[in-house]
């Protein structure tokens, strides 16, 4: 049974191609190597690899620094253990930016701030509820995310200093 050379257009076609490829190599004569595909078929169309997580587009340190300047805090305060509400919300915003715009996992964002991934998941959930209630904060977070993606510190914070 020959292997199709066309590019699969759906997940079902990709699974079928994968099954056919495995069957082909399992039934191939012993003289052919099971590690190398037939010469007529490009390797990219024979082997399906799982999609990788997108690489982080921004540095977590950049997000931490920009959010700290916006709230006129020090990055060490946000990453610290104190729990006043304004520090906690700033921490949640850094987590949110790292996970949504940076492509970080909850565990990676947690390591950035010295927290467990479950704390990050909780913070993301709480911030989502807070943003749903407070449109002004939602606009601030969107602006901070854009600044982090550009890697630019807010002008007001640069002038006033933190």
Backbone as a chain_set.jsonl record, in Angstrom:
{"seq": "XXXXXXXXXXXXXXXXXXXXXXXXXXXXXXXXXXXXXXXXXXXXXXXXXXXXXXXXXXXXXXXXXXXXXXXXXXXXXXXXXXXXXXXXXXXXXXXXXXXXXXXXXXXXXXXXXXXXXXXXXXXXXXXXXXXXXXXXXXXXXXXXXXXXXXXXXXXXXXXXXX", "coords": {"N": [[0.856, -1.182, 0.0], [0.806, 2.059, -1.018], [2.208, 5.105, 0.337], [0.54, 8.136, 0.966], [1.329, 11.295, -0.521], [0.336, 13.776, -0.214], [-0.405, 16.736, 1.719], [-1.805, 16.521, 4.923], [-5.013, 17.824, 5.846], [-6.631, 17.909, 8.034], [-7.103, 16.903, 11.464], [-8.001, 14.288, 11.601], [-7.203, 13.236, 9.124], [-4.46, 13.43, 9.479], [-4.037, 11.651, 11.612], [-4.811, 9.287, 10.332], [-2.846, 9.136, 8.324], [-0.606, 8.84, 9.916], [-1.156, 6.311, 11.09], [-1.135, 4.705, 8.783], [1.514, 5.046, 7.997], [2.924, 3.917, 10.123], [1.987, 1.305, 9.889], [3.023, 0.669, 7.392], [5.821, 0.664, 7.84], [5.943, -1.357, 9.706], [5.198, -3.583, 8.256], [7.051, -3.701, 6.275], [9.625, -5.172, 4.192], [12.392, -7.019, 5.67], [14.822, -6.04, 4.682], [14.654, -3.29, 4.32], [15.231, -0.272, 6.115], [13.707, 0.471, 9.226], [13.906, 2.972, 10.257], [14.257, 4.92, 8.331], [12.29, 6.765, 6.049], [10.574, 5.94, 2.932], [12.296, 6.905, -0.073], [10.845, 8.497, -1.845], [9.018, 9.915, -0.385], [8.74, 12.895, 1.367], [10.314, 13.534, 4.528], [8.966, 15.261, 6.344], [6.301, 14.933, 5.866], [5.763, 12.423, 6.65], [6.331, 11.925, 9.343], [4.657, 12.87, 12.177], [4.833, 15.416, 14.471], [4.287, 16.474, 17.854], [2.745, 19.625, 18.557], [4.681, 22.363, 19.645], [4.874, 24.385, 22.6], [4.373, 27.849, 22.203], [7.248, 29.911, 21.928], [8.371, 32.049, 24.531], [7.493, 35.409, 24.166], [8.243, 37.581, 25.497], [10.282, 38.795, 28.161], [10.076, 37.604, 31.462], [11.185, 39.102, 33.474], [11.136, 41.62, 32.334], [8.377, 42.118, 32.249], [7.846, 42.085, 34.993], [9.385, 44.284, 35.848], [8.184, 46.43, 34.422], [5.518, 46.389, 35.342], [6.012, 46.838, 38.041], [7.077, 49.443, 37.963], [4.841, 50.8, 37.01], [3.026, 50.593, 39.146], [4.489, 51.905, 40.995], [6.323, 50.483, 42.591], [8.893, 48.294, 43.883], [10.544, 45.736, 42.041], [11.351, 43.636, 43.704], [9.557, 43.819, 45.794], [7.148, 43.022, 44.638], [7.767, 40.385, 43.965], [8.196, 39.44, 46.461], [7.17, 38.281, 49.792], [5.181, 39.669, 51.066], [1.704, 40.614, 51.644], [-0.099, 42.804, 51.075], [-2.983, 44.238, 49.485], [-2.472, 45.78, 47.112], [0.039, 44.881, 46.32], [-0.498, 42.2, 45.858], [-2.343, 42.301, 43.744], [-0.731, 43.474, 41.78], [1.13, 41.406, 41.503], [-0.559, 39.404, 40.458], [-1.111, 40.573, 38.014], [1.395, 40.54, 36.756], [1.717, 37.763, 36.558], [-0.443, 37.201, 34.853], [0.289, 38.592, 32.496], [2.683, 37.286, 31.832], [1.779, 34.648, 31.354], [-0.311, 34.918, 29.412], [0.618, 36.717, 27.339], [3.296, 36.116, 27.18], [3.523, 33.4, 26.834], [4.241, 31.694, 28.85], [4.246, 28.85, 31.022], [2.132, 28.015, 33.824], [3.73, 27.065, 35.849], [6.267, 28.051, 35.141], [5.841, 30.83, 35.272], [5.286, 30.945, 37.973], [7.78, 30.215, 39.085], [9.237, 32.47, 38.383], [8.234, 34.379, 40.143], [8.641, 33.214, 42.559], [6.68, 31.426, 43.435], [4.262, 28.735, 43.744], [2.837, 26.729, 41.088], [0.098, 26.357, 41.439], [-0.661, 28.561, 42.879], [-0.321, 30.508, 40.954], [-2.305, 29.763, 39.113], [-4.582, 30.19, 40.703], [-4.272, 32.969, 41.106], [-4.556, 33.92, 38.466], [-7.207, 33.261, 37.978], [-8.525, 34.804, 39.928], [-7.748, 37.39, 39.111], [-8.983, 37.502, 36.614], [-11.674, 37.558, 37.364], [-11.667, 39.983, 38.736], [-10.984, 41.77, 36.676], [-13.231, 41.533, 35.106], [-15.074, 42.903, 36.605], [-13.985, 45.455, 36.896], [-13.51, 47.819, 34.688], [-11.686, 49.88, 34.282], [-9.299, 48.944, 35.435], [-8.954, 46.771, 33.75], [-8.38, 48.073, 31.337], [-5.951, 49.263, 32.074], [-4.379, 46.971, 32.479], [-4.37, 45.915, 29.894], [-2.955, 47.946, 28.598], [-0.505, 47.785, 29.98], [0.268, 45.248, 29.14], [0.706, 45.676, 26.424], [2.857, 47.459, 26.607], [4.738, 45.777, 27.762], [5.092, 43.906, 25.726], [6.25, 45.514, 23.835], [8.452, 46.19, 25.252], [8.841, 48.555, 26.559], [9.182, 50.957, 29.06], [6.701, 52.563, 31.13], [6.012, 56.003, 30.528], [5.201, 57.854, 32.535], [6.043, 56.623, 34.875], [8.789, 56.582, 34.482], [9.412, 59.267, 34.648], [8.608, 59.948, 37.245], [9.875, 58.05, 38.827], [10.586, 55.146, 40.837]], "CA": [[0.0, 0.0, 0.0], [1.673, 3.243, -1.089], [1.944, 6.194, 1.282], [0.128, 9.369, 0.31], [2.309, 12.362, -0.456], [-0.358, 15.046, 0.011], [-0.375, 17.273, 3.072], [-3.101, 16.366, 5.595], [-5.679, 19.096, 6.138], [-7.385, 17.838, 9.286], [-6.516, 16.015, 12.463], [-8.365, 12.922, 11.246], [-6.307, 12.824, 8.035], [-3.123, 13.292, 10.046], [-4.024, 10.391, 12.351], [-4.854, 8.198, 9.354], [-1.523, 9.085, 7.706], [0.292, 8.285, 10.929], [-1.423, 4.872, 11.193], [-0.663, 4.065, 7.556], [2.978, 5.071, 8.005], [3.361, 2.895, 11.085], [1.691, -0.007, 9.305], [3.967, 0.462, 6.296], [7.128, 0.297, 8.357], [5.82, -2.624, 10.427], [5.048, -4.658, 7.276], [8.102, -3.588, 5.267], [10.563, -6.296, 4.211], [13.501, -6.812, 6.599], [15.965, -5.355, 4.091], [14.525, -1.831, 4.436], [15.446, 0.23, 7.465], [12.48, 1.054, 9.774], [14.154, 4.354, 10.691], [14.254, 5.873, 7.229], [11.101, 6.66, 5.204], [10.897, 5.73, 1.517], [12.951, 8.069, -0.669], [9.897, 9.333, -2.584], [8.16, 10.661, 0.535], [9.511, 13.82, 2.215], [10.174, 13.167, 5.943], [8.031, 16.124, 7.067], [4.929, 14.47, 5.651], [5.628, 11.078, 7.178], [6.392, 11.936, 10.798], [3.886, 13.949, 12.798], [5.359, 15.764, 15.788], [3.348, 17.297, 18.615], [3.001, 21.067, 18.506], [5.377, 22.881, 20.824], [4.367, 25.603, 23.208], [5.064, 28.975, 21.582], [8.337, 30.454, 22.727], [8.022, 33.288, 25.219], [7.779, 36.588, 23.362], [8.752, 38.638, 26.361], [10.988, 38.343, 29.345], [9.32, 37.768, 32.698], [11.803, 40.212, 34.204], [10.628, 42.855, 31.734], [7.015, 42.295, 32.733], [7.938, 42.414, 36.418], [9.912, 45.648, 35.967], [7.209, 47.404, 33.915], [4.378, 46.428, 36.269], [6.501, 47.479, 39.273], [7.145, 50.887, 37.733], [3.474, 51.328, 36.88], [2.438, 50.697, 40.483], [5.483, 52.597, 41.822], [6.846, 49.493, 43.528], [10.148, 47.671, 43.484], [10.301, 44.347, 41.623], [11.532, 42.734, 44.846], [8.329, 43.847, 46.596], [6.144, 42.192, 43.96], [8.194, 38.991, 44.072], [8.358, 39.114, 47.875], [6.134, 37.495, 50.481], [4.159, 40.537, 51.669], [0.411, 40.382, 51.024], [-1.073, 43.89, 50.922], [-3.79, 44.058, 48.282], [-1.882, 46.347, 45.898], [1.11, 43.986, 45.905], [-1.102, 40.967, 45.352], [-2.909, 42.587, 42.413], [0.414, 43.657, 40.878], [1.645, 40.054, 41.263], [-1.491, 38.74, 39.557], [-0.965, 41.171, 36.684], [2.631, 39.994, 36.183], [1.402, 36.382, 36.19], [-1.339, 37.253, 33.692], [1.055, 39.016, 31.317], [3.624, 36.221, 31.484], [1.085, 33.476, 30.827], [-1.076, 35.191, 28.196], [1.407, 37.331, 26.27], [4.626, 35.544, 27.118], [3.501, 31.976, 26.54], [4.793, 30.947, 29.974], [3.354, 27.942, 31.734], [1.873, 28.491, 35.185], [4.899, 26.711, 36.657], [7.357, 28.978, 34.808], [5.48, 32.123, 35.862], [5.438, 30.791, 39.419], [9.211, 30.27, 39.425], [9.666, 33.861, 38.245], [7.803, 35.126, 41.319], [8.863, 32.429, 43.771], [5.386, 30.863, 43.836], [3.868, 27.454, 43.189], [1.959, 26.91, 39.93], [-1.297, 26.453, 41.87], [-0.856, 29.96, 43.267], [-0.47, 31.244, 39.694], [-3.636, 29.446, 38.579], [-5.518, 30.916, 41.549], [-4.136, 34.398, 40.811], [-5.144, 34.195, 37.148], [-8.666, 33.185, 38.126], [-8.96, 35.975, 40.694], [-7.577, 38.582, 38.283], [-10.028, 37.481, 35.576], [-12.91, 38.026, 38.004], [-11.477, 41.4, 39.029], [-11.026, 42.514, 35.407], [-14.619, 41.531, 34.637], [-15.802, 43.898, 37.386], [-13.347, 46.769, 36.871], [-13.091, 48.126, 33.312], [-10.5, 50.739, 34.331], [-8.156, 48.062, 35.649], [-8.797, 45.983, 32.522], [-7.674, 48.934, 30.382], [-4.565, 49.39, 32.552], [-3.693, 45.707, 32.231], [-4.145, 45.836, 28.444], [-1.881, 48.883, 28.289], [0.731, 47.204, 30.505], [0.637, 44.122, 28.293], [1.291, 46.25, 25.21], [4.169, 47.999, 26.967], [5.642, 44.647, 27.967], [5.394, 43.333, 24.421], [7.181, 46.438, 23.179], [9.63, 46.316, 26.106], [8.978, 49.978, 26.877], [8.702, 51.33, 30.388], [5.741, 53.652, 31.074], [6.63, 57.341, 30.613], [4.905, 58.485, 33.819], [6.878, 56.001, 35.902], [10.178, 56.993, 34.257], [9.575, 60.635, 35.113], [8.44, 60.022, 38.707], [10.799, 57.136, 39.512], [9.952, 54.274, 41.811]], "C": [[0.899, 1.241, 0.0], [1.25, 4.302, -0.072], [1.571, 7.437, 0.498], [1.181, 10.449, 0.49], [1.646, 13.702, -0.171], [-0.292, 15.458, 1.475], [-1.747, 17.096, 3.719], [-3.696, 17.728, 5.962], [-6.489, 19.069, 7.417], [-6.693, 16.874, 10.234], [-6.815, 14.554, 12.132], [-7.467, 12.4, 10.121], [-4.895, 12.592, 8.545], [-3.007, 11.982, 10.829], [-4.013, 9.203, 11.397], [-3.494, 8.037, 8.676], [-0.511, 8.474, 8.667], [0.101, 6.78, 11.051], [-0.907, 4.132, 9.962], [0.864, 3.995, 7.532], [3.515, 4.011, 8.953], [3.127, 1.504, 10.525], [2.685, -0.322, 8.186], [5.32, 0.002, 6.823], [7.078, -1.021, 9.12], [5.779, -3.796, 9.448], [6.144, -4.637, 6.218], [9.033, -4.798, 5.34], [11.764, -6.003, 5.103], [14.674, -6.045, 6.004], [15.866, -3.831, 4.21], [14.658, -1.412, 5.896], [14.162, 0.839, 8.013], [12.671, 2.505, 10.196], [14.098, 5.357, 9.549], [13.012, 5.673, 6.372], [11.512, 6.38, 3.764], [11.413, 7.023, 0.901], [11.96, 9.002, -1.357], [9.052, 10.219, -1.668], [9.023, 11.596, 1.389], [9.28, 13.497, 3.694], [9.147, 14.005, 6.693], [6.598, 15.637, 6.927], [4.7, 13.08, 6.228], [5.533, 11.099, 8.703], [5.625, 13.134, 11.325], [4.441, 14.183, 14.193], [4.347, 16.615, 16.526], [3.742, 18.769, 18.538], [3.693, 21.495, 19.791], [4.689, 24.128, 21.328], [5.101, 26.777, 22.566], [6.133, 29.546, 22.509], [7.919, 31.795, 23.324], [8.44, 34.488, 24.375], [8.329, 37.71, 24.212], [9.439, 38.016, 27.562], [10.106, 38.577, 30.567], [9.869, 38.904, 33.536], [11.33, 41.556, 33.656], [9.218, 43.14, 32.234], [7.017, 42.724, 34.197], [8.383, 43.869, 36.606], [8.877, 46.69, 35.54], [6.009, 47.516, 34.844], [4.798, 47.109, 37.572], [6.564, 48.993, 39.089], [5.761, 51.51, 37.635], [2.838, 51.546, 38.253], [3.362, 51.39, 41.485], [5.957, 51.703, 42.975], [8.215, 49.04, 43.054], [9.837, 46.237, 43.046], [10.437, 43.351, 42.777], [10.289, 42.697, 45.725], [7.263, 42.954, 45.962], [6.498, 40.717, 44.107], [8.332, 38.532, 45.525], [7.178, 38.358, 48.46], [5.04, 38.344, 51.103], [2.84, 40.385, 50.913], [-0.564, 41.55, 51.057], [-1.753, 43.784, 49.548], [-3.104, 44.601, 47.021], [-0.695, 45.528, 45.411], [0.559, 42.714, 45.27], [-1.654, 41.186, 43.942], [-1.785, 42.789, 41.403], [1.032, 42.302, 40.519], [0.761, 39.306, 40.27], [-1.34, 39.272, 38.137], [0.306, 40.653, 36.007], [2.391, 38.556, 35.728], [0.581, 36.341, 34.91], [-0.565, 37.604, 32.421], [2.013, 37.907, 30.882], [2.929, 35.035, 30.827], [0.393, 33.785, 29.497], [-0.227, 35.743, 27.064], [2.763, 36.668, 26.104], [4.666, 34.074, 26.769], [4.091, 31.122, 27.652], [3.764, 29.945, 30.474], [3.131, 28.529, 33.128], [3.082, 28.194, 36.079], [6.056, 27.683, 36.404], [7.079, 30.361, 35.401], [5.625, 32.071, 37.38], [6.892, 30.855, 39.853], [9.74, 31.701, 39.341], [9.381, 34.65, 39.522], [8.005, 34.358, 42.629], [7.588, 31.832, 44.321], [5.189, 29.497, 43.194], [2.916, 27.688, 42.022], [0.49, 27.009, 40.334], [-1.633, 27.871, 42.314], [-1.058, 30.814, 42.02], [-1.86, 31.004, 39.115], [-4.71, 30.185, 39.381], [-5.482, 32.413, 41.232], [-4.746, 34.769, 39.474], [-6.667, 34.194, 37.216], [-9.204, 34.416, 38.864], [-8.839, 37.261, 39.87], [-8.637, 38.636, 37.185], [-11.355, 37.98, 36.154], [-12.831, 39.522, 38.299], [-11.569, 42.248, 37.763], [-12.444, 42.57, 34.84], [-15.446, 42.592, 35.36], [-15.272, 45.315, 37.205], [-12.775, 47.058, 35.484], [-11.837, 49.0, 33.289], [-9.243, 49.894, 34.515], [-7.899, 47.206, 34.411], [-8.057, 46.793, 31.457], [-6.21, 49.098, 30.777], [-3.77, 48.126, 32.239], [-3.405, 45.545, 30.737], [-3.005, 46.757, 28.021], [-0.535, 48.341, 28.773], [1.209, 46.042, 29.631], [1.281, 44.628, 26.998], [2.687, 46.802, 25.49], [5.175, 46.866, 27.15], [6.029, 44.006, 26.643], [6.362, 44.212, 23.643], [8.476, 46.563, 23.97], [9.907, 47.739, 26.525], [8.427, 50.233, 28.262], [7.73, 52.494, 30.268], [6.419, 55.013, 31.294], [6.418, 57.98, 31.968], [5.808, 57.907, 34.916], [8.336, 56.401, 35.728], [10.419, 58.387, 34.804], [9.553, 60.69, 36.634], [9.432, 59.168, 39.458], [10.068, 56.311, 40.556], [10.81, 54.07, 43.016]], "O": [[1.673, 1.439, 0.936], [0.086, 4.378, 0.321], [2.202, 7.761, -0.508], [1.845, 10.515, 1.525], [2.345, 14.681, 0.091], [-0.14, 14.615, 2.359], [-2.756, 17.482, 3.127], [-2.978, 18.656, 6.336], [-6.988, 20.109, 7.849], [-5.802, 16.123, 9.837], [-5.976, 13.682, 12.357], [-7.022, 11.254, 10.163], [-4.211, 11.669, 8.102], [-2.0, 11.282, 10.725], [-3.296, 8.228, 11.621], [-3.037, 6.911, 8.475], [0.339, 7.681, 8.263], [1.083, 6.039, 11.109], [-0.313, 3.06, 10.08], [1.436, 2.996, 7.096], [4.456, 3.291, 8.619], [3.974, 0.622, 10.671], [3.133, -1.46, 8.055], [5.898, -0.951, 6.301], [8.08, -1.734, 9.175], [6.267, -4.882, 9.762], [6.151, -5.497, 5.337], [9.216, -5.383, 6.408], [12.121, -4.838, 5.277], [15.453, -5.451, 6.749], [16.891, -3.149, 4.201], [14.235, -2.135, 6.798], [13.559, 1.665, 7.329], [11.691, 3.2, 10.466], [13.906, 6.548, 9.795], [12.698, 4.543, 6.0], [12.676, 6.563, 3.409], [11.011, 8.113, 1.308], [12.222, 10.202, -1.443], [8.436, 11.177, -2.136], [9.942, 11.134, 2.065], [8.147, 13.211, 4.079], [8.507, 13.491, 7.611], [5.767, 15.909, 7.793], [3.563, 12.612, 6.288], [4.735, 10.364, 9.284], [5.911, 14.275, 10.963], [4.512, 13.259, 15.003], [3.623, 17.396, 15.907], [4.923, 19.107, 18.465], [3.339, 21.048, 20.882], [4.012, 24.833, 20.58], [6.319, 26.721, 22.398], [5.936, 29.646, 23.72], [7.202, 32.572, 22.694], [9.583, 34.58, 23.926], [8.834, 38.698, 23.679], [9.197, 36.862, 27.919], [9.467, 39.622, 30.69], [9.119, 39.593, 34.229], [11.146, 42.513, 34.408], [8.901, 44.272, 32.599], [6.272, 43.623, 34.588], [7.82, 44.594, 37.427], [8.708, 47.71, 36.207], [5.532, 48.619, 35.106], [4.023, 47.874, 38.146], [6.146, 49.742, 39.972], [5.536, 52.619, 38.12], [2.19, 52.566, 38.489], [3.058, 51.455, 42.676], [5.987, 52.101, 44.14], [8.64, 49.371, 41.947], [8.958, 45.594, 43.62], [9.729, 42.345, 42.823], [9.99, 41.671, 46.336], [6.563, 42.221, 46.66], [5.619, 39.89, 44.349], [8.563, 37.35, 45.779], [6.31, 37.865, 47.741], [4.063, 37.801, 51.62], [2.826, 40.075, 49.722], [-1.772, 41.315, 51.066], [-1.16, 43.301, 48.583], [-3.148, 43.958, 45.972], [-0.44, 45.479, 44.208], [1.087, 42.22, 44.274], [-1.455, 40.356, 43.055], [-1.887, 42.312, 40.272], [1.413, 42.075, 39.371], [1.261, 38.655, 39.352], [-1.43, 38.514, 37.171], [0.293, 40.358, 34.812], [2.812, 38.171, 34.638], [0.86, 35.559, 34.001], [-0.755, 36.968, 31.385], [2.136, 37.625, 29.69], [3.435, 34.479, 29.852], [0.496, 33.001, 28.553], [-0.344, 35.277, 25.931], [3.321, 36.66, 25.007], [5.728, 33.545, 26.44], [4.41, 29.953, 27.432], [2.558, 30.169, 30.362], [3.855, 29.429, 33.555], [3.413, 28.985, 36.961], [6.744, 28.09, 37.34], [7.975, 30.989, 35.966], [6.042, 33.05, 37.999], [7.213, 31.474, 40.868], [10.592, 32.098, 40.136], [10.184, 35.486, 39.934], [7.579, 34.816, 43.689], [7.42, 31.736, 45.537], [5.863, 29.148, 42.226], [2.257, 28.725, 41.962], [-0.29, 27.673, 39.652], [-2.763, 28.328, 42.143], [-1.871, 31.738, 42.025], [-2.519, 31.945, 38.675], [-5.643, 30.743, 38.802], [-6.527, 33.05, 41.104], [-5.384, 35.814, 39.351], [-7.33, 35.021, 36.59], [-10.216, 34.993, 38.467], [-9.72, 38.119, 39.922], [-9.135, 39.714, 36.863], [-12.073, 38.739, 35.502], [-13.814, 40.243, 38.133], [-12.165, 43.325, 37.778], [-12.813, 43.536, 34.173], [-16.405, 43.121, 34.8], [-16.027, 46.277, 37.344], [-11.685, 46.596, 35.148], [-11.016, 48.878, 32.38], [-8.241, 50.105, 33.832], [-6.746, 46.946, 34.066], [-7.201, 46.256, 30.754], [-5.327, 49.076, 29.92], [-2.627, 48.199, 31.79], [-2.325, 45.091, 30.356], [-2.184, 46.388, 27.181], [0.463, 48.429, 28.057], [2.409, 45.875, 29.41], [2.278, 44.074, 26.535], [3.598, 46.622, 24.681], [6.33, 46.984, 26.74], [7.178, 43.606, 26.461], [7.194, 43.714, 22.884], [9.493, 46.993, 23.425], [11.047, 48.104, 26.813], [7.334, 49.778, 28.6], [7.904, 53.342, 29.392], [7.296, 55.145, 32.148], [7.34, 58.588, 32.512], [6.278, 58.642, 35.785], [9.053, 56.549, 36.717], [11.482, 58.674, 35.354], [10.365, 61.381, 37.249], [9.805, 59.49, 40.586], [9.046, 56.738, 41.093], [10.418, 53.356, 43.939]]}, "num_chains": 1, "name": "protein.A"}
